């Protein structure tokens, strides 16, 4: 049985990198005695894959990984047992069954994610909402994208689905996943430049709100909504 | 939510920020205002190394069981953070509360190897605690040292308020109680140290004066305080099955060197290898009850979620119920995706059988530690491993499918000759030959025999504690000779030889057997910027040599000199239970190339039979 686990990551745990978080959850599975399936071979490992790794320093309330069970366990009990063995900064939100087909695996279906960015210290100028609206209204947003080998000008506008000032920060919905991927800090960088704000003294905390796949009707659908509760 | 001591900006700039955030699974948080004693435990090396240490896990659990005490942890900030903390004047903090070390009543530092000594000074320095014990004020933490290196605490004497000699389970509660009482009565730091000095196993270095003869050797070592005893008795747990052991060890976020459940199956060793300090200071052998271990295995796996269980002891094969324990572990855990790892196991039919069950033969290698290349020298060091045993073990392993063998040796052992040195290559060759005797169609390709040598450092409380060491050039010449001989071997293409650099060996020698005066060189080296000396890429021998030159401390006096058996050794005031007479007797036996049988075959009368009213069960069972 395939299962999708949704979790939150906050506080000091944001400094725990992706690979270490994977190890952390593997150990948590064992502490909670979740009947998780292992791969075969000489050094069997837990079957566990993360939808979209979160960078060091980011927090989240909408991250996912998929696992496989050897026998069913109710969603309610699994969430309860897991949260009992977690430390502050990690919390399991949901535990849902998902279709068995390979094409439903979290890693391959992610297309978008929502983020909220807020200043680590200080206050935003009063007109931040208007500036955000103006920024998003531009027909194109060109940035200089640097990779290890090259630099090129790219238009990131098509990869920004929404951008607005909200809750003393900025909300954005951006392309995420293996086909197209836009990091939220790149968006903020472009925004700061367009707003004429000083980049160096404005340091933002990024918080992932939700991770999505494409729904049948063309709308974005949160990954957990593709699963169902195990009773 | 806890506030971190370091800003986001700093944490995002440094390597592995999770080293410094605390809050790991099973770490303990308490209300600081509701405890009487705040203790900070330190392993003076980077987090991943320090978190792998069993001793701290034991004491952390033991201290935190007390409601009146909160024990936290601190490790050495890596060089990147070290520089930032100095530049931005951030005081070193404990992981749990994220509060500066200055807030603590105690700072306990475990001292596991000589090359961490500069890191000890870094901890004090960044913690804003005066480096020299005599400069500390009433509100500074009491700095305690413990661990194997403190069996000769003298090189560190100036930097510590007290040393705890031996196993922590016995008198630490007594020490904490004394501290609490003294605090309640408004007693001073000095009054506490006097109370501490009255507890068996506690050594307060400032309560002793050392005088020297003109030739530099010690003329007298005498207490200068009425509370300090002449001799300090090593502490050892009598019943290791009914003592403190953590059911919920702390589980690090980042991968530590030991990222597994550790079951300590026994303490002490029956083998009596003459070079081995652990084999002497941890006497007598004490086995942990099989049922107790089974229970711990279950609880610790459940509480940590670790995917591996490892047995810990000096020589696991000597544990009398090893077969039962190992079959239990395999039966209970191997099917649940939990690995079983069995270090320090003698290679024989049983261990090969077990290893075939628990590891991937294609990837793993078998390890032998003959320690010396010739039978003659193995007899000198009392390493009861014969060439026949090694070759038989290797043959069985090859038949079982293994192709990789590792061999560990030491160079510079007492009485070593050129033949002994070249014997290392010959033994490796003999192992390879054994492989190629297998018919071609039954073996899978080439074998790989890797021999490694380290240079022998004579340690206190061993039969070789009086022996001389050698110069760096002499060590290099020895390694070259081995290397040359390897090239002469018929199967040289299947042989590999590695050796360690000798510069660290020289320093280890000075600090292993040094007296109080060498502390000056240590301080000078730290001031020159030496840190993380156990890390090859950080070690700076030029600065160290400068430190010795600047302080006028002669390395030759400590390393290049045969000590007479009448000499007052810096560590003579410690009573480890093993007598000096025994060590001298063993030294004689070494010179005569006489092997002393292990404790179970025949009691060698080391002294543990009468220590603490007969702590050694092996010897009493011999007598009856």
Interface residues (C-beta under 8 A of the other chain):
Chain A: X11 X12 X13 X15 X16 X17 X20 X21 X23 X24 X26 X27 X28 X29 X30 X31 X33 X38 X42 X43 X44 X45 X46 X56 X57 X85 X87 X88 X89 X120 X203 X205
Chain B: X1 X2 X4 X8 X9 X11 X12 X17 X18 X21 X22 X23 X24 X25 X27 X251 X253 X254 X255 X301 X302 X303 X304 X305 X306 X307 X337 X339 X359 X360 X363
